[in-house]
Amino acid sequence: MIRVSKIYDSIKCLVKEDFETGTVTVEYNKGKFEEILKENTFWEVTKIYEITKETRELLVNKLLQNSEVDENGKAKSSISETELIVDILPIISDIPYTLELEEDMEELKERLENPTEVLQKISNVVYAMLINVFNDFIKQTKDIESLPKETQELLQLALEKEELQKQLEEENELKDSVKELENIVGE
């Protein structure tokens, strides 16, 4: 574990948009946070914070509250990925949306339906964090076999989606690298 200033302990990563080149990067190296924050404005950098115990409990409770078990013992969740991200994004980032303001939440939902590259990267990071919370929840469940089969299937789908998301991010990074090389070669 790298020793960094305590003010950066609560930050998971920084998502930086370079307004000159249009590139969007995600920086997880806490040792670089101070430099990035000094050299860039609030508009260029979004902070994504670590998930706290309270945030973790909020997420698990939200998932459980939005799940129903039918007469056959099958669980069905009525919450979407977008709803989870809308509810958690204002809590774990410095994006200026307020949960209590209906207009803010509607605007955020609209932006998530057709996200910019920056918002897509932020959503990907947040979604990966959500998956980790749910994976931890699954691991902490003592007897996973006692969960309804439908719940087990939903959890398995979430794990598979996380893997696909990682592959997509890797492909996008590769495409960005190829574009940068083409720009360099074209000059």
C-alpha positions as CSV (number, residue, x, y, z in Angstrom):
1,M,0.0,0.0,0.0
2,I,1.4,3.4,-1.0
3,R,1.4,6.1,1.6
4,V,-0.3,9.2,0.4
5,S,-1.9,12.2,2.0
6,K,-5.0,11.3,4.0
7,I,-7.0,13.8,1.9
8,Y,-6.8,11.3,-1.0
9,D,-7.7,8.2,1.0
10,S,-11.4,8.6,0.4
11,I,-10.9,9.0,-3.4
12,K,-11.0,5.8,-5.5
13,C,-10.0,7.4,-8.8
14,L,-10.0,10.5,-10.9
15,V,-11.7,10.7,-14.3
16,K,-9.9,13.4,-16.3
17,E,-11.0,14.9,-19.6
18,D,-8.4,16.8,-21.6
19,F,-10.2,19.6,-23.3
20,E,-7.5,20.1,-25.8
21,T,-7.2,16.6,-27.1
22,G,-10.6,15.2,-26.1
23,T,-9.1,12.2,-24.4
24,V,-10.7,10.8,-21.2
25,T,-8.5,8.9,-18.7
26,V,-9.1,7.2,-15.4
27,E,-6.3,7.5,-12.9
28,Y,-6.3,5.1,-9.9
29,N,-2.7,5.9,-8.8
30,K,-3.3,7.9,-5.6
31,G,0.3,9.1,-5.8
32,K,-0.7,11.2,-8.9
33,F,-3.9,12.7,-7.5
34,E,-2.2,15.8,-6.0
35,E,-0.5,16.7,-9.3
36,I,-3.7,16.1,-11.4
37,L,-5.9,18.1,-9.1
38,K,-3.4,21.0,-9.0
39,E,-3.0,21.1,-12.8
40,N,-6.6,20.8,-13.8
41,T,-9.9,22.6,-13.0
42,F,-13.0,21.2,-11.3
43,W,-14.6,20.9,-14.8
44,E,-11.8,18.7,-16.1
45,V,-11.6,16.2,-13.3
46,T,-14.3,14.1,-11.6
47,K,-13.5,12.5,-8.2
48,I,-15.0,9.1,-7.6
49,Y,-14.9,8.2,-3.9
50,E,-14.3,4.9,-2.2
51,I,-17.4,3.1,-1.1
52,T,-18.0,3.4,2.6
53,K,-19.7,1.0,5.0
54,E,-22.8,3.2,4.9
55,T,-22.8,3.3,1.1
56,R,-22.3,-0.4,0.9
57,E,-25.3,-1.0,3.2
58,L,-27.4,1.5,1.2
59,L,-26.7,-0.4,-2.0
60,V,-27.4,-3.9,-0.6
61,N,-30.6,-2.7,1.1
62,K,-31.7,-1.0,-2.2
63,L,-31.2,-4.3,-4.1
64,L,-33.0,-6.3,-1.4
65,Q,-35.9,-3.8,-1.2
66,N,-36.4,-3.9,-5.0
67,S,-36.5,-7.7,-5.1
68,E,-39.6,-9.8,-4.6
69,V,-39.9,-13.5,-4.0
70,D,-42.9,-15.2,-5.6
71,E,-44.8,-18.2,-4.5
72,N,-42.3,-20.5,-6.2
73,G,-39.4,-19.0,-4.2
74,K,-38.0,-17.2,-7.2
75,A,-36.6,-13.7,-6.7
76,K,-37.1,-11.0,-9.2
77,S,-35.4,-7.6,-9.0
78,S,-37.2,-4.6,-10.3
79,I,-34.2,-2.3,-10.1
80,S,-32.2,-1.5,-13.2
81,E,-28.5,-0.8,-13.6
82,T,-29.3,2.8,-14.5
83,E,-31.5,3.3,-11.4
84,L,-28.6,2.0,-9.2
85,I,-26.1,4.3,-10.8
86,V,-28.5,7.3,-10.6
87,D,-29.0,6.7,-6.9
88,I,-25.3,6.1,-6.1
89,L,-23.5,8.5,-8.5
90,P,-24.3,11.7,-6.5
91,I,-23.1,10.0,-3.3
92,I,-19.8,8.6,-4.5
93,S,-18.7,11.3,-6.9
94,D,-18.3,15.0,-6.9
95,I,-20.8,15.3,-9.9
96,P,-23.0,18.2,-8.9
97,Y,-26.4,16.4,-8.7
98,T,-28.5,16.3,-5.6
99,L,-30.6,13.2,-4.7
100,E,-33.3,15.4,-3.1
101,L,-33.9,17.5,-6.2
102,E,-36.2,15.8,-8.7
103,E,-34.9,17.9,-11.5
104,D,-31.4,16.8,-10.9
105,M,-32.3,13.1,-10.9
106,E,-34.3,13.5,-14.1
107,E,-31.4,15.3,-15.8
108,L,-29.0,12.6,-14.6
109,K,-31.3,9.8,-15.9
110,E,-31.5,11.6,-19.3
111,R,-27.7,12.0,-19.5
112,L,-27.2,8.3,-18.6
113,E,-29.5,7.3,-21.5
114,N,-27.2,9.0,-23.9
115,P,-23.9,9.5,-22.0
116,T,-20.9,11.5,-23.1
117,E,-17.5,9.7,-23.1
118,V,-16.7,11.2,-19.7
119,L,-20.0,10.1,-18.2
120,Q,-19.6,6.6,-19.8
121,K,-16.2,6.2,-18.2
122,I,-17.5,7.4,-14.8
123,S,-20.5,5.0,-15.1
124,N,-18.2,2.1,-16.0
125,V,-16.1,2.8,-12.8
126,V,-19.2,3.1,-10.7
127,Y,-20.7,0.0,-12.2
128,A,-17.6,-2.0,-11.5
129,M,-17.7,-0.8,-7.9
130,L,-21.3,-1.8,-7.6
131,I,-20.4,-5.3,-8.9
132,N,-17.7,-5.5,-6.2
133,V,-20.2,-4.6,-3.5
134,F,-22.6,-7.3,-4.7
135,N,-19.8,-9.8,-5.1
136,D,-18.8,-9.2,-1.5
137,F,-22.4,-9.5,-0.4
138,I,-22.6,-12.9,-2.2
139,K,-19.3,-14.1,-0.5
140,Q,-20.6,-13.0,2.9
141,T,-23.9,-14.9,2.4
142,K,-23.2,-18.1,4.4
143,D,-25.4,-20.4,2.5
144,I,-25.8,-19.3,-1.1
145,E,-27.7,-22.4,-1.9
146,S,-30.5,-21.1,0.5
147,L,-31.0,-18.2,-1.8
148,P,-33.8,-18.6,-4.4
149,K,-32.6,-19.9,-7.7
150,E,-33.7,-16.7,-9.5
151,T,-31.5,-14.7,-7.2
152,Q,-28.6,-17.0,-7.8
153,E,-29.1,-16.6,-11.6
154,L,-29.3,-12.8,-11.3
155,L,-26.1,-12.7,-9.3
156,Q,-24.4,-15.0,-11.9
157,L,-25.5,-12.7,-14.7
158,A,-24.1,-9.7,-12.8
159,L,-20.7,-11.5,-12.6
160,E,-20.8,-12.3,-16.3
161,K,-21.7,-8.7,-17.2
162,E,-18.7,-7.4,-15.1
163,E,-16.4,-9.6,-17.2
164,L,-17.9,-8.4,-20.5
165,Q,-17.6,-4.8,-19.2
166,K,-13.9,-5.3,-18.5
167,Q,-13.4,-6.7,-22.0
168,L,-15.2,-3.7,-23.5
169,E,-13.1,-1.3,-21.5
170,E,-9.9,-3.0,-22.7
171,E,-11.1,-2.9,-26.3
172,N,-11.9,0.8,-26.0
173,E,-8.5,1.6,-24.5
174,L,-6.9,-0.3,-27.4
175,K,-9.0,1.7,-29.9
176,D,-7.9,4.9,-28.2
177,S,-4.3,3.9,-28.4
178,V,-4.6,3.1,-32.1
179,K,-6.2,6.5,-32.7
180,E,-3.4,8.2,-30.9
181,L,-0.8,6.3,-33.0
182,E,-2.7,7.2,-36.2
183,N,-2.7,10.9,-35.1
184,I,1.0,10.8,-34.4
185,V,1.8,9.0,-37.7
186,G,-0.5,11.4,-39.6
187,E,1.5,14.5,-38.3
